Amino acid sequence: ACVLMWNWLERPKPRPKRVLSAVVSTQMYSGTVKRFSNKHGWGLISADLTLEDPGTRTTADRQDVRFYDEDQKTLDLRPGDRVYYRVKQDAEASGWLKVVELALDPK
């Protein structure tokens, strides 16, 4: 019979829980709509400038920002559309920023 001994010292440490911030960026960003998935209910905007995570005040891990159904339906966004927006941490997708105060470029 094989007996496995668990060494408690080698047990992986639990990852710290990520605390989401409700802080909205003060900076207004610009970008281009990349795509939208009706199946998943969200799309991506490619940022023109390096994004800062308003919750941590550090450079964001990703430079694409999520937008959701409501924005899509309200603005009828399409790939290639130029937009302006602010960002905050996305509670529905860890590690992502999401768009708030989204507006189409009037040009």
Disulfide bonds with the S-S distance in Angstrom:
none
